[in-house]
Amino acid sequence: MTLRIPTVALFLVALTALSTAQAEIKLDTPRGGWRQGSSDGENYSQTVNYPASSVNTPLGQADTARIMGQIKGAPKNAREPGNLIVNGVSMPLKIDAAGNFDRPFAFPNGTNSVEVRSPDGQQRKRVQFLNSGGATKAKLRILLSWDSDHTDLDLHVVTPDGAHIWYGDRTAPNGGSLDVDVTTGYGPEIFSMPAPIKGQYLIYVNYYGGGYRSDDDEDGGQENAVQALTTAKITLITEEGTVNEKMESFIVPMRAPGELTLVRKFSYP
């Protein structure tokens, strides 16, 4: 079992292996988050530095934006996802034929937990750590993930002052920020706001595209149509990491590329 030592912004406080199965999970990260900003939140932003790939991050990708490792002895069916659970939020985890995984995540300040499970659920590994990077703590976070590979769903958030945060305009003067634009399946995409404005928020999900996969090992790189239906999971978190934390998850079926769906209206506080 191998665990790479985190950066100074991330102090590992506990590591628990939840399975004694012969095949093990190696978890090299998490190492931190994207957020950078002043203590008062005026310059809060999440640096966009992850042009997402299906499994592996591109050359030169910062380790502060990754959860990566390997599920040793994982089934060879690379299209069967594992399960990634971050701070109680469950989402699919893309693994390749060798069991490798490498996904983005923006961690909040404070205590965090990451659990990785194999596709069959027989292998598990959990790590707990303290993220003390000095970034402003978000009081509102919205996470989007989805259950299909080779698809692109996009998170859109409209704030009470009319700001529209999406992949084409990821930061707003009010402090709202979207971290990454994952275009190849599963997500996550994460909206955060350190000092939410009072009023009504709108959450949209856009089924931007997908429904194709490239089978280089089967037919020389030809793209084949796959089932278009995918299911979006949206998790809304307020006052995260405090005694007043509230978390709500809901799922929405997305039936065809081009579909834009208003999935939730809510008021803060």
C-alpha positions in Angstrom: 0.0 0.0 0.0 1.6 3.3 -1.1 0.5 6.8 -0.2 2.5 9.8 -1.6 3.1 12.5 1.0 0.9 15.6 0.4 2.0 19.2 0.0 2.3 21.6 2.9 -1.3 22.7 2.3 -2.6 19.2 3.0 -1.7 17.5 6.3 -2.5 13.8 6.4 -4.1 13.0 9.8 -5.4 9.4 9.2 -5.4 6.6 6.7 -7.7 3.7 7.0 -7.7 0.7 4.7 -11.3 -0.7 4.6 -10.5 -4.0 2.9 -8.0 -6.7 3.4 -8.6 -8.2 0.0 -5.5 -9.5 -1.8 -5.9 -6.9 -4.5 -5.4 -3.4 -3.0 -6.1 0.2 -3.9 -3.2 2.6 -4.1 -4.3 6.2 -3.4 -1.6 8.8 -4.3 -3.7 11.9 -3.7 -5.7 14.0 -2.8 -3.3 16.9 -2.4 -5.5 19.9 -2.1 -7.8 22.1 -4.2 -7.8 24.8 -6.9 -8.9 27.7 -4.7 -6.8 30.7 -4.4 -7.8 34.0 -2.8 -7.6 36.5 0.0 -8.9 35.8 3.5 -11.8 38.2 3.0 -13.0 36.4 -0.2 -12.9 39.5 -2.4 -10.6 37.8 -4.9 -11.9 34.3 -4.4 -11.4 32.1 -7.5 -10.7 28.5 -8.5 -7.8 28.3 -11.0 -8.9 26.5 -14.1 -6.1 24.2 -15.0 -7.6 20.9 -15.9 -8.4 20.2 -19.6 -10.0 16.9 -18.6 -9.1 13.6 -20.1 -11.0 10.3 -19.6 -8.7 8.9 -17.0 -5.2 10.5 -16.9 -4.4 14.1 -16.4 -2.3 15.8 -19.1 1.4 16.3 -18.9 2.3 19.0 -16.4 -1.0 19.0 -14.5 -0.6 20.3 -11.0 -1.0 17.6 -8.3 -3.1 20.0 -6.3 -6.0 19.3 -8.6 -6.0 15.5 -8.6 -7.2 12.4 -6.9 -5.2 9.6 -8.5 -4.1 6.1 -7.8 -4.7 2.5 -8.9 -7.1 -0.3 -8.1 -4.8 -3.3 -8.4 -6.4 -6.4 -9.8 -9.4 -4.5 -11.0 -11.7 -6.1 -13.6 -10.4 -5.6 -17.1 -13.7 -4.0 -18.3 -12.5 -0.4 -18.4 -16.0 0.9 -19.0 -17.3 -0.2 -15.6 -16.7 2.8 -13.2 -15.5 2.5 -9.6 -17.0 4.7 -6.9 -15.5 7.9 -5.5 -16.9 9.3 -2.3 -15.7 12.7 -1.2 -17.1 14.2 2.1 -20.1 11.9 1.8 -20.8 12.8 -1.9 -20.8 9.7 -4.1 -19.9 9.8 -7.8 -18.6 7.5 -10.5 -14.9 7.0 -10.9 -13.4 6.3 -14.3 -10.7 3.6 -14.3 -8.7 2.2 -17.2 -7.9 -1.4 -18.0 -5.0 -1.4 -15.6 -7.1 0.0 -12.8 -5.6 3.5 -12.9 -7.8 6.5 -12.0 -7.0 10.2 -12.1 -9.8 12.7 -11.5 -10.1 16.4 -10.5 -11.6 17.8 -7.3 -11.6 21.1 -5.4 -11.4 20.4 -1.7 -12.8 22.8 0.9 -10.8 24.0 3.8 -11.0 21.9 6.9 -11.4 18.1 7.4 -12.0 16.1 4.3 -12.4 12.4 3.5 -11.9 10.5 0.3 -13.0 6.9 -0.3 -12.3 4.8 -3.4 -14.2 1.6 -4.1 -13.6 -0.9 -6.9 -16.4 -1.5 -9.4 -17.5 -4.6 -7.6 -17.4 -2.9 -4.2 -15.1 -5.6 -2.8 -12.0 -3.3 -2.5 -12.2 0.0 -0.5 -9.7 2.5 0.7 -10.4 5.7 2.7 -8.2 8.6 3.6 -8.9 11.5 5.9 -6.9 14.7 5.9 -7.0 18.4 6.9 -6.8 20.9 4.0 -5.4 24.1 5.5 -4.4 26.0 2.4 -5.6 29.4 3.6 -8.3 29.9 1.0 -11.6 31.4 1.9 -14.1 28.7 3.0 -17.1 28.4 0.7 -20.5 28.7 2.3 -22.2 27.4 -0.8 -21.1 24.6 -3.1 -22.9 22.8 -5.9 -21.4 19.6 -7.4 -22.4 18.0 -10.7 -21.5 14.4 -11.7 -23.1 12.0 -14.1 -23.3 8.3 -14.8 -21.9 7.8 -18.3 -18.5 8.0 -20.0 -17.7 9.9 -23.2 -20.4 12.5 -22.4 -20.3 16.2 -21.6 -22.6 17.8 -19.1 -22.2 21.4 -18.0 -23.2 23.1 -14.8 -24.8 26.5 -15.0 -25.6 28.7 -12.0 -27.5 32.0 -12.0 -27.1 34.0 -8.8 -29.6 36.4 -7.3 -27.9 39.5 -8.8 -28.2 38.0 -12.3 -24.6 36.7 -12.7 -24.4 33.5 -14.9 -21.5 31.2 -14.0 -20.7 28.5 -16.5 -17.7 27.0 -18.4 -17.7 30.1 -20.7 -17.5 32.6 -17.8 -16.2 30.7 -14.7 -15.8 33.6 -12.2 -18.2 36.4 -11.3 -17.5 39.7 -9.4 -19.8 38.4 -6.6 -17.3 35.6 -5.8 -19.0 32.7 -7.5 -16.6 30.4 -9.3 -16.7 27.2 -11.4 -13.6 25.0 -11.2 -13.3 22.9 -14.3 -15.0 21.8 -17.5 -14.9 18.0 -17.7 -15.8 17.0 -21.2 -15.3 13.3 -21.3 -17.7 11.8 -18.8 -18.6 11.4 -15.1 -17.4 14.8 -13.8 -17.3 16.4 -11.3 -17.9 20.1 -11.9 -18.0 22.2 -8.8 -19.5 25.7 -8.2 -18.4 27.5 -5.0 -19.2 30.8 -3.4 -17.5 32.1 -0.2 -20.1 34.8 0.7 -23.4 33.9 -1.0 -25.8 36.7 -1.8 -29.3 36.4 -0.3 -32.0 35.5 -2.7 -33.0 32.9 -5.3 -30.4 30.8 -7.2 -31.1 28.8 -10.3 -29.2 25.6 -11.2 -29.2 24.4 -14.8 -27.6 21.4 -16.4 -26.8 21.4 -20.1 -26.3 18.1 -21.9 -23.7 19.6 -24.2 -22.7 16.5 -26.1 -21.6 12.9 -26.1 -23.0 9.6 -27.0 -19.9 8.4 -28.8 -16.9 6.3 -27.8 -13.7 5.5 -29.7 -12.8 1.8 -29.7 -9.2 1.8 -30.8 -8.7 -1.7 -29.7 -11.8 -3.0 -31.5 -12.2 -1.3 -34.9 -9.2 0.8 -35.6 -10.4 4.0 -33.9 -13.9 4.1 -35.3 -16.4 6.0 -33.2 -19.5 4.1 -32.3 -22.9 5.4 -31.1 -23.8 4.6 -27.6 -26.9 5.2 -25.5 -27.7 8.9 -25.3 -29.5 8.8 -21.9 -27.4 9.9 -19.0 -28.3 10.7 -15.4 -27.1 13.9 -13.7 -26.5 14.0 -10.0 -26.5 17.4 -8.4 -25.4 17.9 -4.7 -26.2 21.2 -3.0 -24.1 21.9 0.1 -24.5 25.0 2.4 -22.3 25.9 5.4 -20.0 22.9 4.6 -17.9 21.7 7.5 -19.9 23.5 10.2 -22.5 22.4 12.6 -25.1 24.0 10.3 -24.1 22.0 7.2 -26.9 21.0 5.0 -26.5 18.6 2.0 -29.1 17.6 -0.6 -28.6 15.4 -3.6 -31.0 14.8 -6.4 -30.9 13.2 -9.8 -32.2 14.3 -13.2 -32.3 12.2 -16.4 -30.8 13.9 -19.4 -32.2 12.4 -22.5 -30.5 14.0 -25.5 -27.5 16.2 -26.4 -28.5 19.8 -26.6 -30.9 19.5 -23.7 -30.8 22.4 -21.1 -32.7 21.7 -17.9 -33.6 23.8 -14.9 -33.0 21.3 -12.2 -33.5 23.4 -9.1 -34.5 26.8 -7.7 -33.4 27.5 -4.1 -33.1 30.5 -1.8 -30.1 31.4 0.4 -30.1 31.5 3.3 
